[in-house]
Amino acid sequence: MARTSTSTGIETKVAASSTTTIAAGYISWLLITFVPGLNDTIPADLQGQLPVVIAFLLSTVAAYFAPHTIRPDLQPVEPPAQQDEPGVPPARP
């Protein structure tokens, strides 16, 4: 299938969020697993949940601050035509 779009394929916000999720999840898991101070002080129930929470928060921030991908292939949005309500006289120009 040929691409007719001029966009780059992966949008910037999606790429930033996905990359940050993977990196933050693995890094926080490595820290909790292999750093003795973190492994001993964090309860066992939270050790599995904390990497997910950290990855989610950091990916949300990364997606928020990533620039929007410009899509020149999309048509500009046109506002809908104003419709007169029944029983209301039309506005004067």
N, C-alpha and C positions, 0 to 999 in steps of 0.2 A: 504494500500500500504506500503510495507516494505521499509525502508530507506537503501540504499546501500552506501550512502556517509558517510565519517568519519568526516565531518564538523559539527560544533556546531548548525547549524540551522539558526541563525540570525548572520549576519556578523557584526563585531565590528563597522565599519564606519556607517552602517545603523542604528544600535542601538544608537550610540552616537548622530547622527544627529536628529533622531526622538525624543529621550528623551529631548535633548536640545531645540528643537522646541516647544514641549509642555510646558516644564517648563518656558522657557523665555517668551513665549506668555502669559501665565497666570500671571506670576510675573509682567511683564510690564503692563498688563491690570489692575491688582490690584493696582499698584502704581499710574497709571494715574487716575483711578477711585476714589480711596480713600485717596490719599495724596492731601490736599487742595492746596499746592503750585504748584504742577504739574497740577492739574485740572484747576486752574485759569489761568495759564500762557500759556498753550498749546492751540492753536486754536481748535475749535470743529471739524473741518475737519481732523486735524491731529491726534486727539485722537483715532480714530478708525484705522488709518493706522499705527501709530507708533508701536503698539505691533507686528504687522505682520513684519514690517521692522526689528525691533530688533530681533525677533525670527529667521528670515531668516539669518541675519548676524551672529548671534551666532551659529546657526546650521551649517552654512558653515565652520566657524572656527573649530568647534568641529569635523566635519567630516574630515577636512583637517589634523588635528593633531592626530586623532585616528589611532591606528595601523591597518595594513592590516590583514585580516583573512587569515591564511595559509590554503591552499586547497591542501592537499596531494593526493586527489582523482583525480585531473586533470593531464593530461599528459603534459610533457614539450613541449613547442613550438619549432618546428623545422623550421629553415629558408627554404624558397623554394629553389629548385635546380636551379642553375644558368643556364640560357638558352642562347645559342649563338644567336646573332642577324644575320639575313641573310645578306651576303655580307661582314661580318666582319670576318677576320681570327681568329681562336681560339687562346687564350693566351697560351704562352709557359710556361711549368712548371718550 
